[in-house]
Amino acid sequence: MRIVMTGSGYVGLVSGACLADFGHDVICVDKDERKIALLQDGGVPIYEPGLADLIDRNVKAGRLTFTTDLPASVAQADVVFIAVGTPARRGDGHADLTYVYDAAREIASSIRGFTVVVTKSTVPVGTGDEVDRIIRETNPAAQFAVASNPEFLREGAAIEDFKRPDRIVIGMEDERARPVMEEVYRPLYLNQAPIQFTGRRTSELIKYAANAFLAMKITYINEMADLCEQVGADVQQVARGIGLDNRIGSKFLHAGPGYGGSCFPKDTLALVKTAEDAGAPIRLIETTVAVNESRKRAMARKIVAVCNGSVRGKTVGVLGLTFKPNTDDMRDAPSLAIIRALQDGGAQVRAYDPEGMEAARSMVQDVEFCTSPYAAAEGAAAVVIVTEWDALRALDLPRLRSAMSGDALVDLRNIYRADVAEAAGFSYVSVGRGVAPEIEPLVQAAE
């Protein structure tokens, strides 16, 4: 099958490479000439484990190519995916659909024969209807169907997610799209991946609803962590205790500095705006967004507190910058808000991340980027673990401590045990692991 992936960013590149690995002929298109030149030369513009090898294998097999020429690519395609960015629109938080609609117009002019146009970008409810209208208006003679096929890829595990998905959601209003989309995903039949065919608007909402629910789950356990600190409970044991309930599950119950990345922040905000416009406000998600933003600032206050209430004139080492491990994605990463708050308090920040420092350079100013965790700790009053990279899970703690001027280790991901850190000479602070308060019992004994 001949497939065109419009947009060669994170979603388009991973999806295109995986579809080529299934045996389809895939052309990845992007307007960014430098990105396409890099891909044509064997480079990869993003970090995702296994992606470079996957691309290389399929380019050599002749199944995967890269170009800036969308019209020529669409003219020979059976399926055209739209996988362009939908960032939050400045000023109001709605998803900016400019790139989606521009792609639809350009695709429409180049359709030759029946073509299925698929929105894989995360888009608000009703976007597929507008894409359909744009194509009909631009090219009344076009034979096409518009479908929705949202992605559910976790950065750092995207290839596995694409090849062994929990589900494949396909929304459509034209039954002619069904056999075409079944053929696209036929290689996954052996894995018995469930395919849900539904209406186009329902498909669009499923993506937003899923991301908002997971964001809410993260925010919930973060608030439980705050309560644990006050009452002397352990949030990790709380998470385990509730996660063993099959109705709840253990995923996304890890307390930390708040969620970030390319999806949750913009998707929760876009869903809130969609619901407001529809006259059906979603108060739970509105609160989730607000709590997550305040969470990042609260983590900065936690760091300041362990530095005797002030970081002015002090050095703080920040370990881990990306919003999660195994990616170089810095979008809405908690580290950004934490670093800015520390700098506002007068701190000098030294930072280390295995993959994210290049992207971070354009997002934060006056930060000294270091070649190792130990270099970042040099002369620091406190060291803060923000992202749970594997490279940070087995640090030589005595060496880290000896590099510092102070003794504070603030572990915002709870990857170390308190007794181990304290044995290395640290004053250790984690998230949601409280000490029993020396106060009257919260529940009085019955007289």
C-alpha angles and dihedrals in degrees: 000000000000111000132181121200110202105206124030099210125115098302097036096047096046093043093046094049092048093048089050088051087056088061101263123132105245132188116192112205130194136164091221102097093192092054093050091046089052092050092047089052092053098262128127120218096207136044115242121147111257096003098109092054092045092052093045093051094051095042089054090048090054094240098108127053136164130220146153092221105099099167094056091045095049093048091068099036132112092193130022118195121202106214102158126135123280103190123180109275114245114251102017109034096236117139110268105233097180094111093046094052094043089053091049092054093049092046092049093058092054104044113127114181126345110334132176112221111202127194108215093161114099103259138169122259111285097028092114089055090055092046088053091050093048093052093048092047094046096044113015091180095056119121106213149124126217118221136177119227110167120200123237100190123150113212108243092029101043099124093051090046092052096046097040104028127178087225143342115225119201122179121192144154097196117067091209087077094061101076091042094053091043088057092049090057099031092112088065093058089086088060089050091232108180113244116203115200111195143143118303096244091048091052091051091051094047090066095051093042092052095049093045092051092052091047089051091050091053091048091048094056090045090057089047087053090057090051091048091056091054099046101035100254131135114242092201090059090044090052091049092048095052095035091061087067104096090215089062107028129200101260120107092014097113114120116226146125096309135278126292138155136101098305120033100051097047096035096051090048092047091050091051090052093046091051092048091052090049092052092243106105117197104218095181092059093042088056092045091057093048095046093048092054093050090046093067092052090047090057090055089052089052089056093048091050094058089051090065093269099303138068095183109137092002131116120235122193115215116200115195123020108182118090090248137359125274095037138080092218113131098173110135090342112173088232090070094059092041094051093048091049091050091049090048086056091054100260127145109226126213114186143189133187129163094228112359106068097092092055091042093057091073094046104049131039132213095019120137108223113209136203096231142012089255092054089050089053094053109126093349123152088204138011119210126200107209103161125040099228114167087237089064097047097077105036121159093251097191089052091048091050093048091055092057132083091211133037106231119124111183109193107193092176099046093232095143133059116242094230092053093049093046091049087058090056101263131139093224126208124179137169123273098350102117134185116236106263120241094234138104112296113276088228114044118224114251112260 
